[in-house]
Amino acid sequence: MAQHRSGADRGGAGAASSPIVQEAARILCEEAVIDYRTAKLKAAQRLGLGGNTPLPDNASIQAAVIDYQRLFGGREYAERLRQLRVTAVQAMRLLIEFQPRLSGAAVSGAITAAHRVQLHVFADKAEALDLFFEDRQIPYRQDDRVYRYPNGNEENVPLLRFEAGEVGVDIAMFGEDDLRRAPLSPSDGLPAKRLTLSEAEALAKTEVDAILGTDTA
């Protein structure tokens, strides 16, 4: 899985109609690329644009990914998004003692087949999460991820990964003091959205037609 990058790239080509935006969205959706900057650079190269071409902001790419998936992914996309959200709720209930928050593409809806559930949990000691999984004999892998903060600092955060059926779940282990100190989202460069369990439960109830924007009720 691609490493999270820093905040949005700012440029003058951020309009949703930009060819770079559309091509980057297609690359993200069809080629299992997750990193937005990588997708933008590939898009510019394929469009024959020079290296000094301004890149669109990540928020424009995210919106284009959702539009692309609604148009071409259809019900398969919407059902996958619901699957990620339902799995997230189940994992959050399991991890309730760690004050879990749902973040990432499952919140925005800008998912592709390569995306995993992204959870943030909080404890004084990172090994507490390892012990929690070991006590329940749940297989997991250790990793880490770099997060960037509004003050410009970058911090390496322990990551635990496990598989919940067909859905992968990544759990970033933050200190308890970080509950109200959200890192920047790699999608829009703003503080990352962090949904509580009740908010994630409400999101998971969104029907397929509503996700696709075809709900006329």
C-alpha positions in Angstrom: 0.0 0.0 0.0 1.3 3.5 -0.9 2.6 5.6 1.9 0.6 8.6 2.9 2.1 11.9 1.6 2.0 15.4 2.9 -0.8 17.9 2.2 -2.3 18.9 -1.0 -0.2 20.2 -3.9 -1.3 23.7 -4.7 -1.4 24.8 -8.3 -3.4 26.8 -10.8 -5.0 23.8 -12.5 -7.4 22.8 -9.8 -10.6 23.0 -11.8 -12.6 19.8 -11.9 -12.6 20.0 -15.7 -8.7 19.9 -15.8 -7.4 17.1 -18.0 -4.9 16.3 -15.3 -7.7 15.9 -12.7 -9.6 13.6 -14.9 -6.6 11.5 -15.9 -5.3 11.3 -12.4 -8.8 10.1 -11.2 -8.8 7.4 -13.9 -5.3 6.3 -12.8 -6.3 6.1 -9.2 -9.4 4.1 -10.0 -8.1 1.7 -12.6 -4.4 1.2 -11.7 -4.5 0.5 -7.9 -2.6 3.7 -7.2 -3.4 5.4 -3.9 -0.9 8.2 -3.6 -2.5 11.4 -5.2 0.8 13.0 -6.1 2.0 9.9 -8.0 -1.3 9.9 -9.9 -1.0 13.5 -10.8 2.6 13.2 -12.0 1.7 10.1 -14.1 -1.3 12.0 -15.6 0.8 15.0 -16.5 3.4 12.8 -18.2 0.8 10.8 -20.1 -0.8 14.1 -21.3 2.6 15.2 -22.6 2.8 18.2 -20.2 6.1 19.6 -19.0 7.5 19.2 -15.6 6.7 22.8 -14.6 3.0 22.3 -15.2 1.0 23.4 -12.1 -0.6 20.4 -10.5 -4.2 20.5 -9.3 -5.0 20.4 -5.6 -5.8 17.0 -4.1 -9.4 18.0 -3.1 -10.2 18.3 -6.9 -8.7 14.8 -7.5 -10.8 13.4 -4.6 -14.0 14.8 -6.0 -13.1 13.5 -9.4 -12.5 10.0 -8.0 -16.0 10.0 -6.5 -17.6 11.1 -9.8 -15.6 8.6 -11.7 -16.6 5.7 -9.4 -20.2 6.7 -9.5 -20.2 6.8 -13.2 -18.0 3.7 -14.0 -17.9 1.8 -10.8 -21.6 1.9 -10.2 -23.2 -0.5 -7.8 -20.0 -2.5 -7.4 -18.2 0.6 -6.1 -21.1 1.6 -3.8 -21.4 -1.9 -2.4 -17.6 -2.0 -1.8 -17.8 1.4 0.0 -20.6 0.1 2.2 -18.6 -3.0 3.0 -15.6 -0.9 4.1 -17.9 1.2 6.3 -19.6 -1.8 7.9 -16.3 -3.5 8.5 -15.0 -0.2 10.1 -17.9 -0.2 12.5 -17.3 -3.8 13.5 -13.6 -3.1 14.1 -14.4 0.1 16.1 -16.7 -1.8 18.3 -14.0 -4.4 18.9 -11.5 -1.6 19.7 -13.8 0.6 21.8 -11.4 0.8 24.7 -8.9 2.6 22.4 -11.4 5.4 21.5 -11.3 4.5 17.8 -12.0 7.0 15.0 -12.7 6.3 11.4 -10.7 8.3 8.9 -9.6 8.2 5.3 -11.3 7.3 2.0 -14.1 5.3 3.7 -15.3 8.6 5.1 -15.1 10.7 1.9 -16.3 7.9 -0.4 -13.2 8.4 -2.7 -12.3 4.7 -2.6 -10.9 2.3 -5.2 -10.3 -1.4 -5.1 -6.9 -0.8 -3.4 -8.2 1.0 -0.4 -8.3 -0.3 3.2 -10.2 0.9 6.2 -8.2 3.5 8.1 -8.7 3.7 11.9 -7.0 6.0 14.4 -6.8 4.7 18.0 -5.3 6.2 21.2 -3.3 4.8 24.1 -0.3 5.7 26.2 1.7 2.6 25.0 1.7 1.5 21.4 2.3 -2.2 22.5 -1.1 -2.2 24.2 -2.7 -2.7 20.7 -0.3 -5.6 19.9 -1.2 -7.3 23.2 -4.9 -6.8 22.5 -4.7 -8.6 19.2 -2.4 -11.3 20.6 -4.8 -12.0 23.5 -7.6 -12.6 21.0 -5.3 -14.6 18.6 -6.1 -12.2 15.7 -3.3 -12.3 13.1 -1.8 -8.9 12.4 1.2 -7.2 10.8 3.3 -4.3 12.2 4.1 -1.3 10.2 4.4 2.5 10.5 3.3 5.6 8.7 4.4 9.2 8.5 1.8 11.8 9.4 2.1 15.5 8.8 0.6 18.1 11.1 -0.6 21.7 10.6 2.6 23.1 12.2 4.7 21.4 9.6 6.0 18.6 11.9 6.1 15.0 10.6 5.7 12.1 13.0 6.2 8.4 12.5 3.2 6.6 13.9 3.0 2.8 14.7 0.6 0.9 12.4 -1.1 -2.4 12.9 -2.7 -4.1 9.9 -5.1 -7.0 9.8 -7.5 -8.6 7.4 -11.3 -8.7 8.2 -12.5 -11.1 5.5 -12.2 -9.3 2.2 -11.4 -5.9 3.8 -8.1 -4.8 5.0 -7.9 -2.7 8.1 -5.1 -0.3 9.1 -4.9 0.9 12.7 -2.7 3.9 13.4 -1.7 4.0 17.1 -1.6 7.6 18.5 -0.9 8.8 22.0 -3.9 9.7 24.2 -3.0 13.4 23.9 -3.4 13.2 20.1 -7.1 12.6 20.2 -7.8 16.3 19.6 -4.6 16.8 17.4 -5.5 15.5 14.0 -2.9 15.1 11.3 -3.4 16.5 7.9 -5.4 14.6 5.4 -3.3 13.6 2.3 -6.4 14.2 0.2 -7.1 17.9 0.9 -4.3 19.1 3.2 -6.8 19.9 6.0 -7.0 18.3 9.4 -8.2 14.7 8.8 -11.8 13.9 9.5 -12.1 11.5 12.4 -15.6 10.0 12.9 -16.7 8.6 16.3 -18.3 5.2 16.5 -21.8 6.7 16.4 -20.9 8.8 13.4 -19.4 5.8 11.6 -22.5 3.8 12.4 -24.7 6.4 10.8 -22.5 6.6 7.7 -22.5 2.8 7.3 -26.3 3.0 7.0 -26.1 5.0 3.8 -27.8 3.0 1.1 -26.3 2.1 -2.3 -28.6 4.4 -4.2 -27.8 7.3 -1.9 -24.1 6.7 -2.4 -24.6 6.7 -6.2 -26.8 9.8 -6.0 -29.7 8.0 -7.5 -31.9 7.9 -4.4 -35.1 9.9 -5.3 -36.8 9.3 -2.0 
